[in-house]
Amino acid sequence: MISKALLASLGLSLTLTIALETGFFLLIGKRNKKDLLLLLLVNVITNPVVVLSFWLAVLYMDWNKYIILVLLELFAVLIEGYYYKKYGISFRRPYIFSLCANMFSFWAGELIQLLLW
């Protein structure tokens, strides 16, 4: 059974990721509503999987957590980039967009955690 704390953590992570990546989307001048919806959908698909997989791997595998983090983030970038390429309208370089959006949200999230803790 999934605990309420875990669900809250997953929900907070997804909410922050969507807010930050939407901000990045708008910040770089993208305005296509279908592409914004695509951004929301790919994050709903990838973010909970990456976050949950990270914590499970850290708890149950004897790997360096930074290696796990890089591998999972790479997974997210590739999956999201694939969907941006296949279904996006205004993504000229979908994998670069995915990499930059993920880096933006990751580092902004790290900064938020640093400031709050």
Biopython code that builds the backbone (N, CA, C, O; Angstrom):
import numpy as np
from Bio.PDB.StructureBuilder import StructureBuilder

atoms = [
    (1, "MET", "N", (0.836, -1.184, 0.000)),
    (1, "MET", "CA", (0.000, 0.000, 0.000)),
    (1, "MET", "C", (0.885, 1.254, 0.000)),
    (1, "MET", "O", (1.872, 1.326, 0.733)),
    (2, "ILE", "N", (0.532, 2.210, -0.805)),
    (2, "ILE", "CA", (1.289, 3.450, -0.911)),
    (2, "ILE", "C", (0.861, 4.394, 0.208)),
    (2, "ILE", "O", (-0.330, 4.619, 0.427)),
    (3, "SER", "N", (1.842, 4.937, 0.907)),
    (3, "SER", "CA", (1.538, 5.824, 2.028)),
    (3, "SER", "C", (1.076, 7.191, 1.541)),
    (3, "SER", "O", (1.338, 7.587, 0.405)),
    (4, "LYS", "N", (0.387, 7.898, 2.419)),
    (4, "LYS", "CA", (-0.064, 9.253, 2.096)),
    (4, "LYS", "C", (1.122, 10.190, 1.892)),
    (4, "LYS", "O", (1.079, 11.082, 1.046)),
    (5, "ALA", "N", (2.180, 9.981, 2.672)),
    (5, "ALA", "CA", (3.369, 10.825, 2.537)),
    (5, "ALA", "C", (4.014, 10.641, 1.163)),
    (5, "ALA", "O", (4.449, 11.611, 0.542)),
    (6, "LEU", "N", (4.074, 9.395, 0.693)),
    (6, "LEU", "CA", (4.653, 9.134, -0.627)),
    (6, "LEU", "C", (3.796, 9.768, -1.719)),
    (6, "LEU", "O", (4.322, 10.386, -2.644)),
    (7, "LEU", "N", (2.482, 9.614, -1.610)),
    (7, "LEU", "CA", (1.588, 10.224, -2.601)),
    (7, "LEU", "C", (1.724, 11.745, -2.593)),
    (7, "LEU", "O", (1.730, 12.378, -3.648)),
    (8, "ALA", "N", (1.834, 12.329, -1.396)),
    (8, "ALA", "CA", (2.001, 13.777, -1.296)),
    (8, "ALA", "C", (3.315, 14.210, -1.937)),
    (8, "ALA", "O", (3.365, 15.222, -2.637)),
    (9, "SER", "N", (4.370, 13.449, -1.700)),
    (9, "SER", "CA", (5.672, 13.759, -2.288)),
    (9, "SER", "C", (5.628, 13.663, -3.809)),
    (9, "SER", "O", (6.151, 14.534, -4.505)),
    (10, "LEU", "N", (5.007, 12.612, -4.320)),
    (10, "LEU", "CA", (4.877, 12.456, -5.773)),
    (10, "LEU", "C", (4.038, 13.588, -6.363)),
    (10, "LEU", "O", (4.366, 14.121, -7.424)),
    (11, "GLY", "N", (2.964, 13.950, -5.679)),
    (11, "GLY", "CA", (2.101, 15.038, -6.149)),
    (11, "GLY", "C", (2.817, 16.372, -6.158)),
    (11, "GLY", "O", (2.677, 17.151, -7.101)),
    (12, "LEU", "N", (3.583, 16.640, -5.112)),
    (12, "LEU", "CA", (4.342, 17.888, -5.046)),
    (12, "LEU", "C", (5.394, 17.939, -6.149)),
    (12, "LEU", "O", (5.560, 18.968, -6.804)),
    (13, "SER", "N", (6.097, 16.840, -6.354)),
    (13, "SER", "CA", (7.118, 16.782, -7.399)),
    (13, "SER", "C", (6.502, 17.020, -8.778)),
    (13, "SER", "O", (7.042, 17.779, -9.583)),
    (14, "LEU", "N", (5.380, 16.374, -9.043)),
    (14, "LEU", "CA", (4.717, 16.541, -10.338)),
    (14, "LEU", "C", (4.219, 17.971, -10.516)),
    (14, "LEU", "O", (4.369, 18.554, -11.590)),
    (15, "THR", "N", (3.628, 18.535, -9.469)),
    (15, "THR", "CA", (3.119, 19.903, -9.545)),
    (15, "THR", "C", (4.238, 20.898, -9.822)),
    (15, "THR", "O", (4.105, 21.773, -10.678)),
    (16, "LEU", "N", (5.342, 20.757, -9.091)),
    (16, "LEU", "CA", (6.484, 21.659, -9.317)),
    (16, "LEU", "C", (7.069, 21.486, -10.709)),
    (16, "LEU", "O", (7.400, 22.467, -11.374)),
    (17, "THR", "N", (7.196, 20.242, -11.149)),
    (17, "THR", "CA", (7.749, 19.982, -12.484)),
    (17, "THR", "C", (6.875, 20.608, -13.559)),
    (17, "THR", "O", (7.382, 21.252, -14.477)),
    (18, "ILE", "N", (5.573, 20.425, -13.449)),
    (18, "ILE", "CA", (4.665, 21.002, -14.448)),
    (18, "ILE", "C", (4.745, 22.529, -14.421)),
    (18, "ILE", "O", (4.795, 23.165, -15.475)),
    (19, "ALA", "N", (4.756, 23.119, -13.228)),
    (19, "ALA", "CA", (4.837, 24.580, -13.130)),
    (19, "ALA", "C", (6.144, 25.100, -13.725)),
    (19, "ALA", "O", (6.146, 26.067, -14.488)),
    (20, "LEU", "N", (7.245, 24.459, -13.375)),
    (20, "LEU", "CA", (8.549, 24.916, -13.856)),
    (20, "LEU", "C", (8.729, 24.701, -15.351)),
    (20, "LEU", "O", (9.236, 25.582, -16.046)),
    (21, "GLU", "N", (8.324, 23.552, -15.848)),
    (21, "GLU", "CA", (8.496, 23.291, -17.281)),
    (21, "GLU", "C", (7.516, 24.110, -18.119)),
    (21, "GLU", "O", (7.825, 24.476, -19.253)),
    (22, "THR", "N", (6.336, 24.399, -17.567)),
    (22, "THR", "CA", (5.415, 25.308, -18.260)),
    (22, "THR", "C", (6.025, 26.704, -18.311)),
    (22, "THR", "O", (5.965, 27.382, -19.337)),
    (23, "GLY", "N", (6.613, 27.126, -17.194)),
    (23, "GLY", "CA", (7.298, 28.418, -17.178)),
    (23, "GLY", "C", (8.429, 28.466, -18.193)),
    (23, "GLY", "O", (8.595, 29.465, -18.893)),
    (24, "PHE", "N", (9.202, 27.401, -18.277)),
    (24, "PHE", "CA", (10.290, 27.325, -19.263)),
    (24, "PHE", "C", (9.726, 27.402, -20.679)),
    (24, "PHE", "O", (10.252, 28.130, -21.521)),
    (25, "PHE", "N", (8.667, 26.660, -20.938)),
    (25, "PHE", "CA", (7.986, 26.641, -22.239)),
    (25, "PHE", "C", (7.614, 28.069, -22.652)),
    (25, "PHE", "O", (7.882, 28.490, -23.777)),
    (26, "LEU", "N", (6.997, 28.799, -21.731)),
    (26, "LEU", "CA", (6.571, 30.171, -22.019)),
    (26, "LEU", "C", (7.763, 31.122, -22.100)),
    (26, "LEU", "O", (7.783, 32.033, -22.927)),
    (27, "LEU", "N", (8.755, 30.903, -21.236)),
    (27, "LEU", "CA", (9.938, 31.758, -21.190)),
    (27, "LEU", "C", (10.707, 31.758, -22.504)),
    (27, "LEU", "O", (11.256, 32.785, -22.901)),
    (28, "ILE", "N", (10.750, 30.623, -23.175)),
    (28, "ILE", "CA", (11.492, 30.564, -24.451)),
    (28, "ILE", "C", (10.611, 30.944, -25.644)),
    (28, "ILE", "O", (11.029, 30.829, -26.797)),
    (29, "GLY", "N", (9.389, 31.396, -25.354)),
    (29, "GLY", "CA", (8.552, 31.943, -26.415)),
    (29, "GLY", "C", (7.573, 30.985, -27.061)),
    (29, "GLY", "O", (6.943, 31.330, -28.061)),
    (30, "LYS", "N", (7.434, 29.807, -26.518)),
    (30, "LYS", "CA", (6.478, 28.850, -27.096)),
    (30, "LYS", "C", (5.071, 29.246, -26.629)),
    (30, "LYS", "O", (4.871, 29.625, -25.475)),
    (31, "ARG", "N", (4.103, 29.150, -27.548)),
    (31, "ARG", "CA", (2.735, 29.534, -27.213)),
    (31, "ARG", "C", (1.684, 28.548, -27.744)),
    (31, "ARG", "O", (0.493, 28.726, -27.492)),
    (32, "ASN", "N", (2.107, 27.529, -28.464)),
    (32, "ASN", "CA", (1.156, 26.597, -29.052)),
    (32, "ASN", "C", (0.446, 25.812, -27.955)),
    (32, "ASN", "O", (1.095, 25.138, -27.155)),
    (33, "LYS", "N", (-0.876, 25.893, -27.912)),
    (33, "LYS", "CA", (-1.658, 25.253, -26.847)),
    (33, "LYS", "C", (-1.574, 23.731, -26.905)),
    (33, "LYS", "O", (-1.571, 23.075, -25.864)),
    (34, "LYS", "N", (-1.505, 23.168, -28.095)),
    (34, "LYS", "CA", (-1.388, 21.715, -28.210)),
    (34, "LYS", "C", (-0.034, 21.234, -27.693)),
    (34, "LYS", "O", (0.053, 20.185, -27.055)),
    (35, "ASP", "N", (1.012, 21.997, -27.965)),
    (35, "ASP", "CA", (2.330, 21.636, -27.446)),
    (35, "ASP", "C", (2.384, 21.782, -25.927)),
    (35, "ASP", "O", (3.052, 20.997, -25.253)),
    (36, "LEU", "N", (1.688, 22.779, -25.386)),
    (36, "LEU", "CA", (1.631, 22.934, -23.935)),
    (36, "LEU", "C", (0.896, 21.747, -23.311)),
    (36, "LEU", "O", (1.320, 21.227, -22.278)),
    (37, "LEU", "N", (-0.185, 21.324, -23.923)),
    (37, "LEU", "CA", (-0.901, 20.139, -23.442)),
    (37, "LEU", "C", (-0.010, 18.907, -23.521)),
    (37, "LEU", "O", (-0.017, 18.080, -22.609)),
    (38, "LEU", "N", (0.754, 18.775, -24.598)),
    (38, "LEU", "CA", (1.693, 17.666, -24.744)),
    (38, "LEU", "C", (2.733, 17.692, -23.633)),
    (38, "LEU", "O", (3.061, 16.650, -23.066)),
    (39, "LEU", "N", (3.255, 18.874, -23.318)),
    (39, "LEU", "CA", (4.209, 19.017, -22.228)),
    (39, "LEU", "C", (3.605, 18.516, -20.916)),
    (39, "LEU", "O", (4.258, 17.801, -20.157)),
    (40, "LEU", "N", (2.373, 18.890, -20.661)),
    (40, "LEU", "CA", (1.703, 18.439, -19.434)),
    (40, "LEU", "C", (1.552, 16.920, -19.416)),
    (40, "LEU", "O", (1.820, 16.275, -18.402)),
    (41, "LEU", "N", (1.129, 16.366, -20.521)),
    (41, "LEU", "CA", (0.903, 14.918, -20.589)),
    (41, "LEU", "C", (2.198, 14.113, -20.446)),
    (41, "LEU", "O", (2.222, 13.108, -19.736)),
    (42, "VAL", "N", (3.270, 14.544, -21.112)),
    (42, "VAL", "CA", (4.501, 13.757, -21.004)),
    (42, "VAL", "C", (5.067, 13.825, -19.589)),
    (42, "VAL", "O", (5.691, 12.870, -19.125)),
    (43, "ASN", "N", (4.854, 14.938, -18.905)),
    (43, "ASN", "CA", (5.326, 15.025, -17.530)),
    (43, "ASN", "C", (4.477, 14.195, -16.585)),
    (43, "ASN", "O", (4.993, 13.647, -15.611)),
    (44, "VAL", "N", (3.195, 14.094, -16.854)),
    (44, "VAL", "CA", (2.338, 13.216, -16.046)),
    (44, "VAL", "C", (2.771, 11.759, -16.217)),
    (44, "VAL", "O", (2.668, 10.960, -15.286)),
    (45, "ILE", "N", (3.249, 11.428, -17.399)),
    (45, "ILE", "CA", (3.723, 10.068, -17.664)),
    (45, "ILE", "C", (5.098, 9.811, -17.036)),
    (45, "ILE", "O", (5.301, 8.784, -16.388)),
    (46, "THR", "N", (6.032, 10.731, -17.225)),
    (46, "THR", "CA", (7.412, 10.443, -16.828)),
    (46, "THR", "C", (7.758, 10.812, -15.393)),
    (46, "THR", "O", (8.501, 10.079, -14.739)),
    (47, "ASN", "N", (7.244, 11.923, -14.886)),
    (47, "ASN", "CA", (7.691, 12.392, -13.571)),
    (47, "ASN", "C", (7.425, 11.401, -12.445)),
    (47, "ASN", "O", (8.352, 11.088, -11.698)),
    (48, "PRO", "N", (6.209, 10.894, -12.285)),
    (48, "PRO", "CA", (5.996, 9.945, -11.179)),
    (48, "PRO", "C", (6.847, 8.680, -11.310)),
    (48, "PRO", "O", (7.314, 8.141, -10.307)),
    (49, "VAL", "N", (7.047, 8.211, -12.526)),
    (49, "VAL", "CA", (7.872, 7.018, -12.752)),
    (49, "VAL", "C", (9.320, 7.289, -12.343)),
    (49, "VAL", "O", (9.942, 6.467, -11.670)),
    (50, "VAL", "N", (9.845, 8.424, -12.745)),
    (50, "VAL", "CA", (11.236, 8.764, -12.422)),
    (50, "VAL", "C", (11.409, 8.959, -10.918)),
    (50, "VAL", "O", (12.350, 8.423, -10.333)),
    (51, "VAL", "N", (10.521, 9.713, -10.292)),
    (51, "VAL", "CA", (10.652, 10.000, -8.858)),
    (51, "VAL", "C", (10.511, 8.720, -8.036)),
    (51, "VAL", "O", (11.324, 8.463, -7.148)),
    (52, "LEU", "N", (9.501, 7.928, -8.318)),
    (52, "LEU", "CA", (9.306, 6.677, -7.574)),
    (52, "LEU", "C", (10.455, 5.706, -7.828)),
    (52, "LEU", "O", (10.939, 5.064, -6.895)),
    (53, "SER", "N", (10.891, 5.593, -9.062)),
    (53, "SER", "CA", (12.009, 4.704, -9.384)),
    (53, "SER", "C", (13.287, 5.141, -8.673)),
    (53, "SER", "O", (14.067, 4.307, -8.213)),
    (54, "PHE", "N", (13.494, 6.446, -8.586)),
    (54, "PHE", "CA", (14.675, 6.954, -7.895)),
    (54, "PHE", "C", (14.666, 6.511, -6.436)),
    (54, "PHE", "O", (15.651, 5.957, -5.948)),
    (55, "TRP", "N", (13.568, 6.751, -5.745)),
    (55, "TRP", "CA", (13.528, 6.412, -4.320)),
    (55, "TRP", "C", (13.596, 4.911, -4.083)),
    (55, "TRP", "O", (14.232, 4.466, -3.128)),
    (56, "LEU", "N", (12.958, 4.133, -4.928)),
    (56, "LEU", "CA", (13.040, 2.677, -4.781)),
    (56, "LEU", "C", (14.461, 2.184, -5.042)),
    (56, "LEU", "O", (14.963, 1.311, -4.334)),
    (57, "ALA", "N", (15.103, 2.747, -6.061)),
    (57, "ALA", "CA", (16.480, 2.343, -6.372)),
    (57, "ALA", "C", (17.432, 2.731, -5.250)),
    (57, "ALA", "O", (18.314, 1.953, -4.886)),
    (58, "VAL", "N", (17.260, 3.925, -4.702)),
    (58, "VAL", "CA", (18.125, 4.368, -3.602)),
    (58, "VAL", "C", (17.937, 3.464, -2.383)),
    (58, "VAL", "O", (18.903, 3.125, -1.698)),
    (59, "LEU", "N", (16.697, 3.079, -2.122)),
    (59, "LEU", "CA", (16.413, 2.231, -0.956)),
    (59, "LEU", "C", (16.878, 0.790, -1.126)),
    (59, "LEU", "O", (17.354, 0.172, -0.174)),
    (60, "TYR", "N", (16.743, 0.253, -2.338)),
    (60, "TYR", "CA", (16.935, -1.182, -2.520)),
    (60, "TYR", "C", (18.140, -1.593, -3.369)),
    (60, "TYR", "O", (18.427, -2.782, -3.502)),
    (61, "MET", "N", (18.836, -0.630, -3.936)),
    (61, "MET", "CA", (20.004, -0.972, -4.748)),
    (61, "MET", "C", (21.240, -0.335, -4.121)),
    (61, "MET", "O", (21.169, 0.730, -3.508)),
    (62, "ASP", "N", (22.328, -0.985, -4.283)),
    (62, "ASP", "CA", (23.575, -0.476, -3.726)),
    (62, "ASP", "C", (24.343, 0.315, -4.791)),
    (62, "ASP", "O", (25.522, 0.060, -5.038)),
    (63, "TRP", "N", (23.666, 1.263, -5.407)),
    (63, "TRP", "CA", (24.272, 2.102, -6.428)),
    (63, "TRP", "C", (24.415, 3.516, -5.883)),
    (63, "TRP", "O", (23.707, 3.915, -4.958)),
    (64, "ASN", "N", (25.318, 4.246, -6.454)),
    (64, "ASN", "CA", (25.462, 5.656, -6.129)),
    (64, "ASN", "C", (24.198, 6.391, -6.565)),
    (64, "ASN", "O", (23.735, 6.218, -7.693)),
    (65, "LYS", "N", (23.641, 7.206, -5.678)),
    (65, "LYS", "CA", (22.367, 7.862, -5.997)),
    (65, "LYS", "C", (22.482, 8.840, -7.163)),
    (65, "LYS", "O", (21.492, 9.103, -7.845)),
    (66, "TYR", "N", (23.679, 9.384, -7.402)),
    (66, "TYR", "CA", (23.848, 10.314, -8.514)),
    (66, "TYR", "C", (23.852, 9.583, -9.859)),
    (66, "TYR", "O", (23.385, 10.119, -10.864)),
    (67, "ILE", "N", (24.372, 8.382, -9.870)),
    (67, "ILE", "CA", (24.314, 7.562, -11.093)),
    (67, "ILE", "C", (22.864, 7.217, -11.404)),
    (67, "ILE", "O", (22.428, 7.308, -12.552)),
    (68, "ILE", "N", (22.121, 6.822, -10.378)),
    (68, "ILE", "CA", (20.701, 6.513, -10.551)),
    (68, "ILE", "C", (19.968, 7.740, -11.087)),
    (68, "ILE", "O", (19.179, 7.644, -12.027)),
    (69, "LEU", "N", (20.237, 8.887, -10.480)),
    (69, "LEU", "CA", (19.584, 10.131, -10.873)),
    (69, "LEU", "C", (19.860, 10.475, -12.334)),
    (69, "LEU", "O", (18.937, 10.809, -13.077)),
    (70, "VAL", "N", (21.105, 10.399, -12.744)),
    (70, "VAL", "CA", (21.471, 10.718, -14.126)),
    (70, "VAL", "C", (20.794, 9.753, -15.098)),
    (70, "VAL", "O", (20.263, 10.179, -16.124)),
    (71, "LEU", "N", (20.808, 8.470, -14.786)),
    (71, "LEU", "CA", (20.178, 7.484, -15.674)),
    (71, "LEU", "C", (18.672, 7.715, -15.805)),
    (71, "LEU", "O", (18.121, 7.641, -16.903)),
    (72, "LEU", "N", (18.019, 7.994, -14.690)),
    (72, "LEU", "CA", (16.570, 8.229, -14.730)),
    (72, "LEU", "C", (16.227, 9.537, -15.443)),
    (72, "LEU", "O", (15.250, 9.599, -16.188)),
    (73, "GLU", "N", (17.018, 10.571, -15.220)),
    (73, "GLU", "CA", (16.778, 11.842, -15.919)),
    (73, "GLU", "C", (17.010, 11.677, -17.418)),
    (73, "GLU", "O", (16.274, 12.237, -18.231)),
    (74, "LEU", "N", (18.028, 10.913, -17.779)),
    (74, "LEU", "CA", (18.268, 10.630, -19.189)),
    (74, "LEU", "C", (17.080, 9.895, -19.804)),
    (74, "LEU", "O", (16.658, 10.203, -20.918)),
    (75, "PHE", "N", (16.549, 8.926, -19.073)),
    (75, "PHE", "CA", (15.342, 8.214, -19.503)),
    (75, "PHE", "C", (14.216, 9.211, -19.768)),
    (75, "PHE", "O", (13.565, 9.145, -20.811)),
    (76, "ALA", "N", (13.981, 10.133, -18.834)),
    (76, "ALA", "CA", (12.907, 11.113, -18.985)),
    (76, "ALA", "C", (13.137, 11.998, -20.209)),
    (76, "ALA", "O", (12.208, 12.251, -20.976)),
    (77, "VAL", "N", (14.356, 12.464, -20.391)),
    (77, "VAL", "CA", (14.686, 13.326, -21.531)),
    (77, "VAL", "C", (14.415, 12.597, -22.843)),
    (77, "VAL", "O", (13.836, 13.173, -23.763)),
    (78, "LEU", "N", (14.827, 11.346, -22.934)),
    (78, "LEU", "CA", (14.640, 10.580, -24.172)),
    (78, "LEU", "C", (13.169, 10.293, -24.444)),
    (78, "LEU", "O", (12.708, 10.439, -25.576)),
    (79, "ILE", "N", (12.441, 9.894, -23.431)),
    (79, "ILE", "CA", (11.008, 9.608, -23.620)),
    (79, "ILE", "C", (10.254, 10.877, -23.996)),
    (79, "ILE", "O", (9.473, 10.885, -24.947)),
    (80, "GLU", "N", (10.491, 11.943, -23.249)),
    (80, "GLU", "CA", (9.795, 13.197, -23.539)),
    (80, "GLU", "C", (10.184, 13.725, -24.912)),
    (80, "GLU", "O", (9.323, 14.172, -25.670)),
    (81, "GLY", "N", (11.472, 13.679, -25.239)),
    (81, "GLY", "CA", (11.920, 14.125, -26.551)),
    (81, "GLY", "C", (11.257, 13.353, -27.677)),
    (81, "GLY", "O", (10.885, 13.924, -28.702)),
    (82, "TYR", "N", (11.111, 12.052, -27.479)),
    (82, "TYR", "CA", (10.433, 11.213, -28.473)),
    (82, "TYR", "C", (9.000, 11.700, -28.706)),
    (82, "TYR", "O", (8.566, 11.837, -29.850)),
    (83, "TYR", "N", (8.273, 11.957, -27.623)),
    (83, "TYR", "CA", (6.885, 12.410, -27.761)),
    (83, "TYR", "C", (6.806, 13.812, -28.361)),
    (83, "TYR", "O", (5.904, 14.097, -29.149)),
    (84, "TYR", "N", (7.744, 14.692, -27.995)),
    (84, "TYR", "CA", (7.756, 16.020, -28.600)),
    (84, "TYR", "C", (8.024, 15.921, -30.106)),
    (84, "TYR", "O", (7.431, 16.655, -30.896)),
    (85, "LYS", "N", (8.915, 15.014, -30.492)),
    (85, "LYS", "CA", (9.221, 14.835, -31.910)),
    (85, "LYS", "C", (8.035, 14.240, -32.667)),
    (85, "LYS", "O", (7.693, 14.694, -33.760)),
    (86, "LYS", "N", (7.421, 13.234, -32.083)),
    (86, "LYS", "CA", (6.339, 12.522, -32.759)),
    (86, "LYS", "C", (5.033, 13.317, -32.811)),
    (86, "LYS", "O", (4.336, 13.296, -33.825)),
    (87, "TYR", "N", (4.704, 14.012, -31.732)),
    (87, "TYR", "CA", (3.397, 14.655, -31.641)),
    (87, "TYR", "C", (3.443, 16.178, -31.542)),
    (87, "TYR", "O", (2.407, 16.833, -31.649)),
    (88, "GLY", "N", (4.617, 16.742, -31.341)),
    (88, "GLY", "CA", (4.725, 18.190, -31.182)),
    (88, "GLY", "C", (4.555, 18.925, -32.501)),
    (88, "GLY", "O", (4.775, 18.376, -33.581)),
    (89, "ILE", "N", (4.161, 20.168, -32.381)),
    (89, "ILE", "CA", (3.937, 21.003, -33.555)),
    (89, "ILE", "C", (5.088, 21.995, -33.743)),
    (89, "ILE", "O", (5.564, 22.188, -34.862)),
    (90, "SER", "N", (5.528, 22.612, -32.669)),
    (90, "SER", "CA", (6.513, 23.691, -32.804)),
    (90, "SER", "C", (7.872, 23.366, -32.183)),
    (90, "SER", "O", (8.657, 24.274, -31.909)),
    (91, "PHE", "N", (8.154, 22.103, -31.963)),
    (91, "PHE", "CA", (9.452, 21.715, -31.398)),
    (91, "PHE", "C", (10.425, 21.424, -32.539)),
    (91, "PHE", "O", (10.385, 20.349, -33.137)),
    (92, "ARG", "N", (11.303, 22.391, -32.841)),
    (92, "ARG", "CA", (12.273, 22.189, -33.930)),
    (92, "ARG", "C", (13.353, 21.198, -33.529)),
    (92, "ARG", "O", (13.810, 20.402, -34.350)),
    (93, "ARG", "N", (13.754, 21.246, -32.281)),
    (93, "ARG", "CA", (14.756, 20.324, -31.739)),
    (93, "ARG", "C", (14.183, 19.710, -30.463)),
    (93, "ARG", "O", (14.508, 20.147, -29.359)),
    (94, "PRO", "N", (13.340, 18.710, -30.616)),
    (94, "PRO", "CA", (12.587, 18.192, -29.468)),
    (94, "PRO", "C", (13.449, 17.614, -28.347)),
    (94, "PRO", "O", (13.110, 17.766, -27.174)),
    (95, "TYR", "N", (14.549, 16.960, -28.688)),
    (95, "TYR", "CA", (15.392, 16.374, -27.647)),
    (95, "TYR", "C", (16.170, 17.457, -26.898)),
    (95, "TYR", "O", (16.398, 17.340, -25.694)),
    (96, "ILE", "N", (16.571, 18.495, -27.600)),
    (96, "ILE", "CA", (17.245, 19.622, -26.947)),
    (96, "ILE", "C", (16.254, 20.341, -26.030)),
    (96, "ILE", "O", (16.593, 20.704, -24.903)),
    (97, "PHE", "N", (15.032, 20.542, -26.518)),
    (97, "PHE", "CA", (14.008, 21.168, -25.669)),
    (97, "PHE", "C", (13.788, 20.328, -24.422)),
    (97, "PHE", "O", (13.742, 20.860, -23.313)),
    (98, "SER", "N", (13.651, 19.024, -24.597)),
    (98, "SER", "CA", (13.426, 18.135, -23.465)),
    (98, "SER", "C", (14.576, 18.212, -22.467)),
    (98, "SER", "O", (14.347, 18.306, -21.261)),
    (99, "LEU", "N", (15.803, 18.171, -22.960)),
    (99, "LEU", "CA", (16.967, 18.269, -22.087)),
    (99, "LEU", "C", (16.975, 19.589, -21.319)),
    (99, "LEU", "O", (17.184, 19.603, -20.106)),
    (100, "CYS", "N", (16.750, 20.683, -22.017)),
    (100, "CYS", "CA", (16.781, 22.001, -21.372)),
    (100, "CYS", "C", (15.630, 22.175, -20.377)),
    (100, "CYS", "O", (15.834, 22.705, -19.285)),
    (101, "ALA", "N", (14.440, 21.740, -20.740)),
    (101, "ALA", "CA", (13.296, 21.857, -19.828)),
    (101, "ALA", "C", (13.523, 21.019, -18.573)),
    (101, "ALA", "O", (13.213, 21.457, -17.464)),
    (102, "ASN", "N", (14.058, 19.827, -18.747)),
    (102, "ASN", "CA", (14.327, 18.966, -17.592)),
    (102, "ASN", "C", (15.448, 19.527, -16.727)),
    (102, "ASN", "O", (15.364, 19.477, -15.499)),
    (103, "MET", "N", (16.481, 20.052, -17.342)),
    (103, "MET", "CA", (17.562, 20.652, -16.564)),
    (103, "MET", "C", (17.056, 21.880, -15.811)),
    (103, "MET", "O", (17.405, 22.086, -14.649)),
    (104, "PHE", "N", (16.246, 22.685, -16.464)),
    (104, "PHE", "CA", (15.681, 23.870, -15.826)),
    (104, "PHE", "C", (14.853, 23.482, -14.608)),
    (104, "PHE", "O", (15.033, 24.045, -13.528)),
    (105, "SER", "N", (13.943, 22.519, -14.776)),
    (105, "SER", "CA", (13.076, 22.146, -13.651)),
    (105, "SER", "C", (13.861, 21.426, -12.554)),
    (105, "SER", "O", (13.576, 21.610, -11.370)),
    (106, "PHE", "N", (14.841, 20.612, -12.934)),
    (106, "PHE", "CA", (15.637, 19.912, -11.929)),
    (106, "PHE", "C", (16.414, 20.908, -11.070)),
    (106, "PHE", "O", (16.345, 20.859, -9.842)),
    (107, "TRP", "N", (17.151, 21.807, -11.714)),
    (107, "TRP", "CA", (17.996, 22.743, -10.961)),
    (107, "TRP", "C", (17.168, 23.775, -10.212)),
    (107, "TRP", "O", (17.560, 24.203, -9.126)),
    (108, "ALA", "N", (16.037, 24.182, -10.764)),
    (108, "ALA", "CA", (15.148, 25.087, -10.029)),
    (108, "ALA", "C", (14.596, 24.372, -8.799)),
    (108, "ALA", "O", (14.488, 24.971, -7.729)),
    (109, "GLY", "N", (14.248, 23.096, -8.945)),
    (109, "GLY", "CA", (13.781, 22.306, -7.802)),
    (109, "GLY", "C", (14.852, 22.155, -6.740)),
    (109, "GLY", "O", (14.568, 22.237, -5.545)),
    (110, "GLU", "N", (16.085, 21.934, -7.176)),
    (110, "GLU", "CA", (17.205, 21.848, -6.222)),
    (110, "GLU", "C", (17.383, 23.171, -5.471)),
    (110, "GLU", "O", (17.616, 23.178, -4.263)),
    (111, "LEU", "N", (17.271, 24.282, -6.192)),
    (111, "LEU", "CA", (17.392, 25.591, -5.565)),
    (111, "LEU", "C", (16.258, 25.828, -4.560)),
    (111, "LEU", "O", (16.492, 26.348, -3.468)),
    (112, "ILE", "N", (15.042, 25.448, -4.928)),
    (112, "ILE", "CA", (13.899, 25.586, -4.015)),
    (112, "ILE", "C", (14.135, 24.769, -2.747)),
    (112, "ILE", "O", (13.898, 25.255, -1.641)),
    (113, "GLN", "N", (14.599, 23.531, -2.904)),
    (113, "GLN", "CA", (14.884, 22.710, -1.723)),
    (113, "GLN", "C", (15.965, 23.332, -0.856)),
    (113, "GLN", "O", (15.854, 23.331, 0.370)),
    (114, "LEU", "N", (16.993, 23.853, -1.470)),
    (114, "LEU", "CA", (18.084, 24.490, -0.732)),
    (114, "LEU", "C", (17.578, 25.687, 0.074)),
    (114, "LEU", "O", (17.966, 25.880, 1.227)),
    (115, "LEU", "N", (16.718, 26.479, -0.539)),
    (115, "LEU", "CA", (16.198, 27.666, 0.124)),
    (115, "LEU", "C", (15.199, 27.337, 1.234)),
    (115, "LEU", "O", (15.102, 28.068, 2.220)),
    (116, "LEU", "N", (14.464, 26.248, 1.078)),
    (116, "LEU", "CA", (13.436, 25.892, 2.068)),
    (116, "LEU", "C", (13.975, 25.048, 3.223)),
    (116, "LEU", "O", (13.399, 25.056, 4.311)),
    (117, "TRP", "N", (15.054, 24.332, 3.005)),
    (117, "TRP", "CA", (15.562, 23.459, 4.068)),
    (117, "TRP", "C", (16.731, 24.112, 4.680)),
    (117, "TRP", "O", (17.332, 23.564, 5.604)),
]
sb = StructureBuilder()
sb.init_structure("model")
sb.init_model(0)
sb.init_chain("A")
sb.init_seg("    ")
for serial, (resi, resn, name, xyz) in enumerate(atoms, 1):
    if name == "N":
        sb.init_residue(resn, " ", resi, " ")
    sb.init_atom(name, np.array(xyz, "f"), 0.0, 1.0, " ", f" {name:<3s}", serial, name[0])
structure = sb.get_structure()
